[in-house]
């Protein structure tokens, strides 16, 4: 196996190959790379209609996934740092992926490197499946409420599988198209990745901000659930908002300098395009068909009775 780095190298040394003169700025820009794997902890919320006790289970799933994956990810990163060899060799590898070159260096075996590469590949596949479930369920709910194009077609539930098969196929096709973008333009693909961080974190910022400034004022409209932070809730909201704003700002920064048309971060441009598309779509179509979620009060009451019975 490859020689190991010292603890001082892992925990105290820095390496700045980004072109940013300040290590602090480089660290914050690089922090965006760690934000991306944590996206999607809201997936459980989009499946709340399928749960018998979402008030308890959704928060546990969201917090538990972050804690568990955070600890495992930190341990994995520490192991990788101890196994690093020459950074220049890793960054200029012909494989295109530094972690693959690291596996080759460590195992000194191509089959061994392939086996190790399969581990993050399988994890990414599982994460993609979870994202597909959440996204298709959310899009199906939007189609059910007449907010998605061709709502009658895409809101159809398969009689045999009892899942929104048409919507799942639609989202899968759109994901496949995103993958093809990488083959044509790495810059465009990276812009979409940066936009995903910006868009998702912006969607997180809105409910947290609402909860901080308005949600706690009316206890009848927003009664505390079983997973409540109590008097610490406002402080948690403030910390969350500060973190979200920090990540939003640096998700728009280019990863390296000097900035060229190829490595420029086009997040804001793409996001502005999506906002424009959303506004046009709402004016032309959505405002005439979508009037908010359809709430089944009888179903909610029945679900609560079943939950209380447990």
C-alpha positions as CSV (number, residue, x, y, z in Angstrom):
1,X,0.0,0.0,0.0
2,X,1.0,3.6,-0.4
3,X,2.9,5.5,2.3
4,X,0.8,7.5,4.7
5,X,0.8,11.2,5.4
6,X,1.5,12.6,8.9
7,X,-1.3,13.9,11.2
8,X,0.2,17.4,10.8
9,X,-0.3,17.2,7.0
10,X,-3.9,16.1,7.4
11,X,-5.0,18.5,10.2
12,X,-2.8,21.6,9.9
13,X,-1.4,22.0,6.4
14,X,-3.1,23.8,3.5
15,X,-2.7,23.5,-0.3
16,X,-4.1,26.2,-2.5
17,X,-4.0,25.5,-6.2
18,X,-7.1,27.6,-7.1
19,X,-5.4,30.8,-8.0
20,X,-7.2,32.7,-5.2
21,X,-4.6,34.7,-3.3
22,X,-6.3,34.3,0.1
23,X,-6.5,30.8,1.6
24,X,-9.7,31.8,3.4
25,X,-11.5,32.6,0.1
26,X,-10.1,29.5,-1.5
27,X,-11.4,27.4,1.4
28,X,-14.9,29.0,1.2
29,X,-15.0,28.4,-2.5
30,X,-14.0,24.8,-2.0
31,X,-16.6,24.4,0.7
32,X,-19.2,24.4,-2.0
33,X,-17.9,21.0,-3.1
34,X,-18.9,19.6,0.3
35,X,-22.3,21.3,0.2
36,X,-23.4,19.4,-2.9
37,X,-23.3,15.9,-1.3
38,X,-25.6,17.2,1.5
39,X,-28.3,18.5,-0.9
40,X,-31.6,16.6,-0.7
41,X,-32.1,16.1,3.0
42,X,-35.5,17.6,2.3
43,X,-36.4,14.5,0.3
44,X,-38.2,13.0,3.2
45,X,-40.5,16.0,3.4
46,X,-41.6,15.5,-0.2
47,X,-42.7,11.9,0.8
48,X,-44.6,13.0,3.9
49,X,-48.0,12.1,2.3
50,X,-46.8,8.5,2.2
51,X,-46.0,8.3,5.9
52,X,-48.3,7.4,8.7
53,X,-46.6,9.8,11.2
54,X,-44.8,12.5,9.1
55,X,-44.6,15.0,12.0
56,X,-42.2,12.7,13.8
57,X,-40.6,10.6,11.0
58,X,-39.7,13.4,8.6
59,X,-37.6,15.4,11.0
60,X,-35.9,12.3,12.2
61,X,-35.1,11.3,8.6
62,X,-33.8,14.7,7.7
63,X,-31.6,15.2,10.8
64,X,-30.5,11.6,11.0
65,X,-29.3,11.5,7.4
66,X,-27.2,14.6,7.9
67,X,-25.7,13.4,11.1
68,X,-25.0,9.9,9.9
69,X,-23.6,10.9,6.5
70,X,-21.7,13.8,7.9
71,X,-19.8,11.5,10.4
72,X,-19.2,8.8,7.8
73,X,-18.1,11.4,5.2
74,X,-15.7,13.1,7.6
75,X,-14.1,9.7,8.5
76,X,-13.8,8.9,4.8
77,X,-12.1,12.2,4.0
78,X,-9.6,11.8,6.8
79,X,-8.7,8.3,5.5
80,X,-8.2,9.8,2.0
81,X,-6.0,12.6,3.3
82,X,-3.8,10.2,5.1
83,X,-3.4,8.3,1.8
84,X,-2.6,11.2,-0.4
85,X,0.6,11.2,-2.3
86,X,1.8,13.9,-4.7
87,X,-1.1,16.4,-5.1
88,X,0.2,17.6,-8.5
89,X,0.0,14.0,-9.8
90,X,-3.5,13.6,-8.6
91,X,-4.7,16.9,-10.0
92,X,-3.2,16.3,-13.4
93,X,-4.2,12.7,-13.7
94,X,-5.1,11.4,-17.2
95,X,-8.1,9.6,-15.6
96,X,-9.9,12.9,-15.1
97,X,-10.8,12.0,-11.6
98,X,-8.2,12.5,-8.8
99,X,-9.8,10.0,-6.5
100,X,-9.5,7.3,-9.1
101,X,-5.8,8.1,-9.5
102,X,-5.5,7.9,-5.7
103,X,-7.0,4.5,-5.7
104,X,-4.5,3.4,-8.3
105,X,-1.6,4.8,-6.3
106,X,-2.8,3.2,-3.1
107,X,-3.6,-0.3,-4.4
108,X,-1.0,-0.4,-7.2
109,X,-3.5,-2.5,-9.0
110,X,-6.0,-1.6,-11.7
111,X,-8.6,-4.2,-10.5
112,X,-8.2,-3.0,-6.9
113,X,-8.8,0.6,-8.0
114,X,-11.9,-0.5,-10.0
115,X,-13.3,-2.2,-6.9
116,X,-12.7,0.9,-4.7
117,X,-14.2,3.1,-7.4
118,X,-17.3,1.0,-7.4
119,X,-18.0,2.1,-3.8
120,X,-18.6,5.8,-4.4
121,X,-20.3,4.8,-7.7
122,X,-22.8,2.6,-5.9
123,X,-23.4,5.4,-3.3
124,X,-24.0,7.9,-6.1
125,X,-26.4,5.4,-7.8
126,X,-28.3,5.0,-4.5
127,X,-28.4,8.8,-4.0
128,X,-29.7,9.2,-7.6
129,X,-32.5,6.7,-6.9
130,X,-33.5,8.6,-3.8
131,X,-33.5,11.8,-5.7
132,X,-35.5,10.3,-8.5
133,X,-38.1,9.1,-6.0
134,X,-38.4,12.5,-4.3
135,X,-38.4,14.5,-7.5
136,X,-40.9,12.4,-9.3
137,X,-43.2,12.4,-6.2
138,X,-43.0,16.2,-6.0
139,X,-43.6,16.6,-9.7
140,X,-46.5,14.2,-9.6
141,X,-48.1,16.2,-6.7
142,X,-47.7,19.3,-8.8
143,X,-49.3,17.6,-11.8
144,X,-52.1,16.3,-9.5
145,X,-52.7,20.0,-8.5
146,X,-52.6,21.1,-12.2
147,X,-49.4,22.9,-11.9
148,X,-47.4,20.7,-14.3
149,X,-47.7,20.6,-18.1
150,X,-50.3,18.0,-19.3
151,X,-51.5,17.3,-15.7
152,X,-54.0,14.6,-16.6
153,X,-51.4,12.5,-18.4
154,X,-48.6,12.9,-15.8
155,X,-50.8,12.6,-12.7
156,X,-51.9,9.1,-13.8
157,X,-51.1,6.3,-11.3
158,X,-50.2,3.0,-12.8
159,X,-52.9,0.5,-12.1
160,X,-50.5,-2.4,-11.7
161,X,-47.5,-0.8,-10.0
162,X,-49.4,1.8,-8.0
163,X,-46.8,4.4,-8.7
164,X,-46.7,7.5,-11.0
165,X,-44.9,5.6,-13.8
166,X,-45.3,8.3,-16.4
167,X,-43.8,11.0,-14.1
168,X,-40.9,8.7,-13.1
169,X,-40.1,8.1,-16.8
170,X,-40.4,11.8,-17.5
171,X,-38.0,12.8,-14.7
172,X,-35.6,9.9,-15.7
173,X,-35.6,11.2,-19.3
174,X,-34.8,14.8,-18.1
175,X,-32.0,13.5,-15.9
176,X,-30.6,11.6,-18.9
177,X,-30.6,14.8,-20.9
178,X,-28.6,16.6,-18.2
179,X,-26.0,13.8,-18.4
180,X,-25.7,14.4,-22.2
181,X,-24.8,18.1,-21.5
182,X,-21.6,17.0,-19.9
183,X,-20.6,15.3,-23.2
184,X,-21.1,18.5,-25.1
185,X,-19.9,21.2,-22.6
186,X,-18.3,20.7,-19.2
187,X,-18.8,24.4,-18.5
188,X,-22.5,24.2,-19.1
189,X,-22.7,21.1,-16.9
190,X,-20.8,22.7,-14.1
191,X,-23.1,25.7,-14.3
192,X,-26.1,23.5,-13.8
193,X,-24.4,21.9,-10.7
194,X,-23.7,25.3,-9.2
195,X,-27.3,26.3,-10.0
196,X,-28.6,23.3,-8.2
197,X,-26.8,24.4,-5.0
198,X,-28.1,27.9,-5.4
199,X,-31.6,26.9,-6.2
200,X,-32.0,24.3,-3.5
201,X,-30.4,26.4,-0.8
202,X,-32.7,29.3,-1.8
203,X,-35.7,27.0,-1.4
204,X,-34.4,26.1,2.1
205,X,-33.9,29.8,3.0
206,X,-37.5,30.7,2.4
207,X,-39.2,28.4,4.9
208,X,-36.5,28.9,7.5
209,X,-36.8,32.7,7.2
210,X,-40.6,32.5,7.4
211,X,-40.4,30.3,10.5
212,X,-38.0,32.8,12.1
213,X,-40.0,35.9,11.4
214,X,-43.6,34.7,11.3
215,X,-44.0,31.1,12.1
216,X,-43.7,31.3,15.9
217,X,-46.1,34.2,16.2
218,X,-49.3,32.2,15.7
219,X,-49.2,29.0,17.8
220,X,-52.6,27.9,16.5
221,X,-51.7,28.3,12.8
222,X,-48.2,26.7,13.4
223,X,-48.4,24.5,16.5
224,X,-45.1,22.9,17.6
225,X,-44.8,19.3,16.5
226,X,-43.2,16.4,18.3
227,X,-39.8,17.4,16.9
228,X,-39.4,20.9,18.4
229,X,-36.3,22.8,19.3
230,X,-38.2,24.8,21.8
231,X,-36.6,28.1,22.9
232,X,-33.4,27.2,20.9
233,X,-35.4,27.1,17.6
234,X,-34.9,30.8,16.8
235,X,-31.2,30.5,17.4
236,X,-31.0,27.4,15.1
237,X,-33.0,29.4,12.5
238,X,-30.5,32.3,12.6
239,X,-27.5,30.0,12.3
240,X,-29.2,28.2,9.4
241,X,-29.9,31.4,7.6
242,X,-26.3,32.7,8.0
243,X,-25.0,29.4,6.7
244,X,-27.4,29.4,3.7
245,X,-26.5,32.9,2.8
246,X,-22.8,32.1,3.0
247,X,-23.2,29.0,0.8
248,X,-25.4,31.0,-1.7
249,X,-22.8,33.7,-2.1
250,X,-19.8,31.4,-2.7
251,X,-21.8,29.0,-4.9
252,X,-21.6,31.8,-7.5
253,X,-17.8,32.2,-7.3
254,X,-15.6,30.6,-10.0
255,X,-13.6,27.7,-8.7
256,X,-10.2,28.8,-10.1
257,X,-8.5,31.9,-11.2
258,X,-7.7,33.5,-13.5
259,X,-11.2,33.4,-14.8
260,X,-11.8,32.3,-18.4
261,X,-14.9,31.6,-20.4
262,X,-14.3,27.9,-19.9
263,X,-14.0,28.0,-16.0
264,X,-16.4,30.9,-15.4
265,X,-19.2,30.1,-13.0
266,X,-22.4,30.8,-14.9
267,X,-24.7,30.0,-12.0
268,X,-26.4,33.4,-11.9
269,X,-26.9,33.4,-15.6
270,X,-28.5,30.0,-15.7
271,X,-30.6,30.7,-12.5
272,X,-31.8,34.0,-14.1
273,X,-32.9,31.9,-17.1
274,X,-34.8,29.5,-15.0
275,X,-36.5,32.4,-13.1
276,X,-37.5,33.9,-16.4
277,X,-38.8,30.6,-17.7
278,X,-40.8,30.1,-14.4
279,X,-42.4,33.6,-14.6
280,X,-43.4,33.1,-18.3
281,X,-44.7,29.6,-17.6
282,X,-46.8,30.9,-14.7
283,X,-48.2,33.9,-16.6
284,X,-49.1,31.8,-19.7
285,X,-50.2,28.5,-18.0
286,X,-49.8,28.2,-14.3
287,X,-51.9,31.1,-13.2
288,X,-54.9,29.7,-15.1
289,X,-54.6,26.1,-13.8
290,X,-52.8,26.1,-10.5
291,X,-54.5,27.4,-7.4
292,X,-52.4,25.7,-4.6
293,X,-52.2,22.2,-3.2
294,X,-55.4,20.2,-3.0
295,X,-55.8,19.3,0.6
296,X,-57.8,16.2,1.6
297,X,-59.1,17.1,5.0
298,X,-60.8,13.7,5.5
299,X,-57.6,11.9,4.6
300,X,-55.6,14.0,7.0
301,X,-58.1,13.4,9.8
302,X,-58.0,9.6,9.1
303,X,-54.2,9.6,9.1
304,X,-54.0,11.4,12.4
305,X,-56.4,8.9,13.9
306,X,-54.3,6.0,12.8
307,X,-51.1,7.8,14.0
308,X,-52.7,8.4,17.5
309,X,-53.9,4.8,17.6
310,X,-50.2,3.7,17.3
